[in-house]
Amino acid sequence: MNKEFEKICRMSQKSLKNHLKQKLCTEYGNVIVGDGYLYAKGNFPVLLVAHLDTVHRKLPSIFVYDQTQDIISSPQGIGGDDRAGVYMIMEIIKMFNCSVLFTEDEEIGGIGASKFVKTDFVKEMDVNYIIEFDRMNSNDAVFYSCANEEFEEFITKDFYKTNYGTYSDICDIAPVVGCAAVNLSCGYHKPHTTDEYVVLSEMENSIKAACDILARTTHDDKFEYVEYESSYYDDEWFGYSHGGYNYSYGGYNPQMYYLIEYVNVYGDTDYYDTIARSKAEAIGHFVMDNPNATYDNIIDVCVDKDVYRYI
């Protein structure tokens, strides 16, 4: 049993934010409680990121352990995405005084991250690279639109294997900070469903592997953000490209028409359309309007850049 992980899973986003603030204050002293985020600056040159929210409408009150497979789940939905990531960071900073960023409302369009990147803390940030813990499976490393091959080799040298994904907070944060970023596995499976479960041994193994990376990080291991070069439509096959999102910071930000093809609860192909500023925001709209659907239900996401409205 892992009572600390249970405790994290039981809390609402607001309660968890307050809980983490108190715990971080004992280690970092000055903790910034912002609108949409919680930030603490460390002296180790790496930023660790996780988000505080889950997609589940009810907090878990019952926990089910499968001792033979080292699995924890809950009938209400365990919320491993991303409470596992929160737990992992709190364990890692016991050994490495990394900077820490916990964001709010990632599941509905990366709201906390989008607010954080507009602060002065980002301008003052000097880190070698960013690690987010917000990925399913046991040893995935997802780089999204960051195409720094040297950094990818650095991360996947031993334990982690390159995989591909859709969106996480680092898609917003890394381009603004200007350093490379990766999203690492947390040991959860079947995210965004009440069947979600966390393999505790996989979560612990990922903690150890991440610590091994930090332990071999030197002052010279500083990796810049390199944007993946693709055509506007290169990322339209969902999940098979580093290319991800059309971000805009400052000036006007165009709203565009997005069409999401997905598998509905009856197993049939269906379509959802929305107006959004980015693919991440469009997916956020989809998740909010289709609470029984998951990222795995999405087949394709298309955008028509000729049908948009400017703010």
C-alpha positions, 0 to 999 in steps of 0.5 A: 500500500502507498498511503501518501499516494492515496492521500494525494488522490483523495484531494480536490485540486484546490486542497492539493494545491494548499497541501503542496504549498505547505510541503514545499515551503519546508524545502524551498522557503519562497513558494509562489501561489499564482492564479492557475499554478504553484511554483517553487524555484530550486537550486538544481537546474531542472524544472519538474512539471505536473498538473493538479487536476484530473478528469474525474467528476468524483474524488476516489473514496475507495481504493482497490489493491491488486497485490499480485500485479502491484496495482491500485485503482478506484471505482470512482477513477484513481486519477493517476493522470496526473496525481501519479506525476505529483507524487513522483515530483514530491519524491524526487525533490527529496533527493534533488532540489529542482525547480517545481511547477504544478499547474491547474486545469491542464485537462481542459486546455492547459489553462494553468500553463498558459497563465504561467508562461505570461509571468515574469518567472518564465523570463527569469528561469534558467534551467538546463531542461524540463521534465514533465511527469504526465504520461501513461505506461512504464517508460515512455519519453514524449518530446512533442514538437521539441526536436533537439536530438541531443536531448532525446539521446540524453533522456533515452540513453538507458531506461526511457524509449521515445514515444509520441503524444498529443499535448501536455503542459510542456507544449506551452512552457518549453517554447517560451522558456527556450529549453528542451522538455520531455514528458515521462511515464508515470505508470498509469494506464487507461487514463480518463476512464474509471478503469484507470489503474496505476502500477505502483512498481512502474511508478517507482521505477520511473522515479528511479530512472528520472533520478538517474538522469538527474544524477548524471546531469552536469553543468554542461548538459544544457539543452535548447528548445529546437522547434520541429519543422513541419508543414501546417498540416504535418501533425494532422495524423494524431499521435504520430508526429513530434509536430503538435500545435500552432502556438502564438504568444503576444499580438493577436491569436487567431481562432480556427475551426477544428474537426475531431474524428473519434470513436463514440461510446457505441464504437462508431466513428463520430465527429466533433467540431469547435472553434479554438485558438490551438489544438490543445484548446480544441481537445480541451473543449472535446473532453469537457463536452464528452466526459465519457471519451478519452484521448484514446478515442480520438482518431484524427484532429484536423484544422482549417486555417482559412476558417477563423475569427480573430480576437 
